[in-house]
Amino acid sequence: MSAISEIATPIQLDFSSPEFSSQLDALLAWDSVSNNSIQEQVKAIIDQVRKQKDQAVMEYTRRFDKRHVTSVDELTLDADRLQQALNCIQPEQRAALETAANRIRDYHQHQQQNSWNYRESDGTLLGQQVMPMDRVGLYVPGGRASYPSSVLMNAIPAAVAGVPEVVMVVPAPEGELNELVLAAAAIAGVSRVFTIGGAQAVAALAYGTETIPQVDKIVGPGNIYVATAKREVFGQVGIDIRTYALMTPINFGRR
């Protein structure tokens, strides 16, 4: 068994099947997974978070994650807590995470773009200025899901690009946390972690609250409520290309 196990429900399509094309179209069609009811619920959650900020985040956390919290500080994990998780996991798990992190970092260092400019004969200065975003948000599934690789594959490219702050949100239903995910956050250099999830977490990252900082871009996989929320806040913040895909190429630079 792999040192890092990830729980997911696989979807299998048979290319030789005569129904392959229609099944693929149905799988990729947004309308097949997002309906008006979900969109209305998500819009209402986003609106409440924009208006009530921390208070709304706590209320939705109490309602959906069954956690009795009175302050967002209770939902915040600092660097010491992440390091504690890294120190407590099995040595082979830590080695697997660190090996994966090094490979991801090496790969994305080859993708880095450089600024450049030149001056034309008439004195006109042309070029490209590449600058990292100020802050990005990473959504990581919680509960039964265990996606430490998602943490590494989203947070490390941001670090390579020079993003100074990566904020991670991960739901902790009934207070349950996944130590592998937190350990991956420590290795990837995540700045802060808030144990919140759902559309309310996306809204908090997009618009900011008294405690949760506003970000420039939100990436990472989530359920249909998360994916719908990301689509709703697109424009306010950047999002990954396919909001319902597990992993996509991500650019954390500004031109």
C-alpha positions as CSV (number, residue, x, y, z in Angstrom):
1,M,0.0,0.0,0.0
2,S,1.2,3.5,-0.8
3,A,2.5,5.6,2.1
4,I,-0.1,8.2,1.1
5,S,-3.6,6.9,0.5
6,E,-6.2,9.1,-1.1
7,I,-9.9,8.4,-1.0
8,A,-11.9,9.1,-4.1
9,T,-14.8,7.7,-6.0
10,P,-13.4,6.7,-9.4
11,I,-15.4,7.2,-12.6
12,Q,-14.8,4.7,-15.3
13,L,-15.6,5.2,-19.0
14,D,-15.0,2.6,-21.7
15,F,-13.7,4.1,-24.8
16,S,-14.8,1.1,-26.9
17,S,-18.4,1.5,-25.7
18,P,-20.9,3.0,-28.2
19,E,-22.2,5.2,-25.3
20,F,-18.7,6.6,-24.6
21,S,-19.2,10.0,-26.3
22,S,-22.6,10.7,-24.7
23,Q,-21.3,9.5,-21.2
24,L,-18.3,11.8,-21.5
25,D,-20.5,14.8,-22.5
26,A,-22.8,14.1,-19.6
27,L,-19.8,13.9,-17.2
28,L,-18.3,17.2,-18.4
29,A,-21.6,19.1,-18.7
30,W,-21.9,21.6,-15.9
31,D,-25.7,21.5,-15.9
32,S,-25.6,17.8,-15.0
33,V,-24.1,18.6,-11.6
34,S,-25.2,22.1,-10.8
35,N,-28.9,23.0,-10.8
36,N,-30.8,26.1,-9.9
37,S,-31.5,25.0,-6.4
38,I,-27.8,24.6,-5.6
39,Q,-26.9,27.9,-7.3
40,E,-29.6,29.8,-5.2
41,Q,-28.3,28.2,-2.0
42,V,-24.7,29.1,-2.8
43,K,-25.7,32.7,-3.7
44,A,-27.5,33.1,-0.4
45,I,-24.5,31.8,1.5
46,I,-22.1,34.1,-0.4
47,D,-24.4,37.1,0.3
48,Q,-24.5,36.3,4.0
49,V,-20.8,36.0,4.3
50,R,-20.3,39.3,2.5
51,K,-22.7,41.0,4.9
52,Q,-22.0,39.3,8.2
53,K,-18.4,38.1,7.6
54,D,-17.0,36.2,10.6
55,Q,-20.4,35.7,12.1
56,A,-21.8,34.1,9.0
57,V,-18.8,31.8,8.7
58,M,-19.2,30.6,12.3
59,E,-23.0,30.1,11.8
60,Y,-22.5,28.0,8.7
61,T,-19.7,26.0,10.4
62,R,-22.0,25.3,13.3
63,R,-24.8,24.3,11.0
64,F,-22.9,22.2,8.4
65,D,-19.9,20.9,10.3
66,K,-21.6,20.4,13.7
67,R,-19.0,22.5,15.5
68,H,-19.8,24.7,18.5
69,V,-17.5,27.7,18.0
70,T,-17.7,31.2,19.3
71,S,-14.7,32.7,17.5
72,V,-13.0,32.3,14.2
73,D,-9.8,31.9,16.3
74,E,-11.1,28.5,17.2
75,L,-11.1,27.6,13.5
76,T,-7.5,28.8,12.9
77,L,-4.4,26.6,12.8
78,D,-1.0,28.2,13.1
79,A,2.4,27.1,11.8
80,D,3.1,25.3,15.1
81,R,0.0,23.1,14.6
82,L,1.1,22.2,11.1
83,Q,4.6,21.4,12.2
84,Q,3.1,19.2,15.0
85,A,1.2,17.2,12.3
86,L,4.4,16.8,10.3
87,N,6.3,15.6,13.3
88,C,3.6,13.0,14.2
89,I,3.0,11.2,10.9
90,Q,4.8,8.0,10.1
91,P,8.4,8.4,8.8
92,E,7.5,6.7,5.5
93,Q,4.6,9.1,5.0
94,R,6.8,12.1,5.7
95,A,9.4,10.8,3.2
96,A,6.7,10.3,0.6
97,L,5.4,13.8,1.0
98,E,8.8,15.4,0.9
99,T,9.8,13.4,-2.2
100,A,6.6,14.5,-3.9
101,A,7.1,18.1,-2.8
102,N,10.7,18.1,-4.2
103,R,9.5,16.7,-7.6
104,I,6.6,19.2,-7.8
105,R,9.0,22.1,-7.0
106,D,11.6,21.0,-9.5
107,Y,8.9,20.8,-12.2
108,H,7.4,24.2,-11.6
109,Q,10.7,25.9,-11.4
110,H,11.1,25.0,-15.1
111,Q,7.7,26.8,-15.8
112,Q,8.7,30.1,-14.3
113,Q,8.4,33.1,-16.6
114,N,10.8,36.0,-16.6
115,S,10.2,39.7,-17.0
116,W,11.7,41.2,-20.1
117,N,11.7,44.4,-22.1
118,Y,13.3,46.1,-25.1
119,R,13.3,49.6,-26.6
120,E,12.4,50.2,-30.2
121,S,14.3,52.6,-32.4
122,D,11.9,55.4,-31.7
123,G,12.4,55.0,-28.0
124,T,9.2,53.1,-27.2
125,L,9.8,50.7,-24.3
126,L,7.9,47.3,-24.7
127,G,8.1,44.2,-22.6
128,Q,6.4,41.9,-20.1
129,Q,6.5,42.4,-16.3
130,V,5.8,39.2,-14.4
131,M,4.9,39.7,-10.7
132,P,3.5,37.2,-8.2
133,M,0.1,37.6,-6.7
134,D,0.0,39.0,-3.1
135,R,-2.1,36.1,-1.6
136,V,-3.8,33.0,-2.9
137,G,-6.4,30.7,-1.3
138,L,-6.3,26.9,-1.4
139,Y,-9.4,24.9,-0.8
140,V,-8.8,21.3,0.4
141,P,-11.6,18.7,0.9
142,G,-12.0,17.5,4.5
143,G,-14.0,14.8,6.3
144,R,-13.4,11.4,4.7
145,A,-11.4,12.8,1.9
146,S,-7.7,12.8,2.2
147,Y,-5.9,14.8,-0.5
148,P,-2.4,15.8,0.7
149,S,-1.2,15.8,-2.9
150,S,-3.8,18.5,-3.7
151,V,-2.1,20.7,-1.0
152,L,1.4,20.1,-2.5
153,M,0.3,20.5,-6.1
154,N,-1.4,23.9,-5.5
155,A,0.7,25.5,-2.7
156,I,4.1,24.7,-4.1
157,P,3.6,26.3,-7.5
158,A,2.4,29.4,-5.7
159,A,5.6,29.4,-3.6
160,V,7.8,28.9,-6.7
161,A,6.0,31.9,-8.3
162,G,6.9,34.0,-5.3
163,V,3.5,34.4,-3.8
164,P,4.2,35.6,-0.2
165,E,1.1,34.2,1.5
166,V,-0.9,31.0,0.9
167,V,-4.1,30.7,2.9
168,M,-5.7,27.2,3.2
169,V,-9.2,26.3,4.1
170,V,-10.2,22.8,4.9
171,P,-13.5,21.7,6.6
172,A,-13.2,19.7,9.8
173,P,-16.7,18.1,10.4
174,E,-17.2,17.6,14.1
175,G,-13.6,18.8,14.6
176,E,-12.0,15.9,12.6
177,L,-8.7,16.9,11.0
178,N,-6.5,14.9,8.6
179,E,-3.0,14.9,9.9
180,L,-1.5,14.1,6.4
181,V,-3.2,17.1,4.9
182,L,-1.8,19.4,7.7
183,A,1.6,17.8,7.3
184,A,1.5,18.5,3.6
185,A,0.6,22.1,4.4
186,A,3.7,22.4,6.6
187,I,6.0,21.0,3.9
188,A,4.4,23.3,1.2
189,G,4.8,26.4,3.3
190,V,1.2,27.3,3.8
191,S,0.9,30.5,5.8
192,R,-2.4,30.0,7.6
193,V,-5.1,27.4,7.8
194,F,-8.8,27.9,8.6
195,T,-10.8,24.8,9.3
196,I,-13.9,25.9,7.4
197,G,-15.4,24.5,4.2
198,G,-18.2,24.8,1.7
199,A,-19.4,27.8,-0.2
200,Q,-18.9,29.9,3.0
201,A,-15.1,29.2,2.9
202,V,-15.0,30.3,-0.8
203,A,-16.9,33.4,0.0
204,A,-14.7,34.3,2.9
205,L,-11.6,33.9,0.7
206,A,-13.1,35.9,-2.1
207,Y,-14.4,38.9,-0.1
208,G,-12.5,38.6,3.2
209,T,-13.9,38.8,6.7
210,E,-12.6,40.4,10.0
211,T,-10.3,37.4,10.4
212,I,-10.0,35.7,7.1
213,P,-7.9,37.7,4.5
214,Q,-9.1,38.3,1.0
215,V,-7.1,36.5,-1.7
216,D,-6.4,37.1,-5.3
217,K,-7.1,33.6,-6.5
218,I,-8.8,30.5,-5.2
219,V,-7.7,27.0,-6.3
220,G,-8.3,23.4,-5.3
221,P,-11.0,20.7,-5.6
222,G,-14.2,20.6,-3.7
223,N,-17.8,19.3,-3.9
224,I,-20.5,20.8,-6.1
225,Y,-21.3,23.6,-3.6
226,V,-17.6,24.6,-3.6
227,A,-17.4,24.4,-7.4
228,T,-20.5,26.5,-7.8
229,A,-19.3,29.1,-5.3
230,K,-16.0,29.4,-7.1
231,R,-17.8,30.0,-10.3
232,E,-20.0,32.6,-8.6
233,V,-17.0,34.6,-7.3
234,F,-15.0,34.4,-10.5
235,G,-14.2,38.0,-11.5
236,Q,-13.9,39.1,-7.9
237,V,-11.0,36.6,-7.7
238,G,-9.3,34.3,-10.1
239,I,-10.1,30.6,-10.0
240,D,-8.7,27.5,-11.6
241,I,-9.7,26.8,-15.1
242,R,-12.0,23.8,-14.4
243,T,-13.7,24.4,-11.1
244,Y,-14.8,20.8,-10.8
245,A,-11.6,19.2,-11.9
246,L,-9.2,17.7,-9.4
247,M,-6.2,19.4,-10.7
248,T,-5.4,21.9,-13.4
249,P,-2.4,23.9,-14.6
250,I,-2.3,27.0,-12.4
251,N,-0.6,30.4,-13.0
252,F,0.1,32.4,-9.9
253,G,1.7,35.3,-11.7
254,R,0.4,38.7,-12.8
255,R,1.4,40.2,-16.1
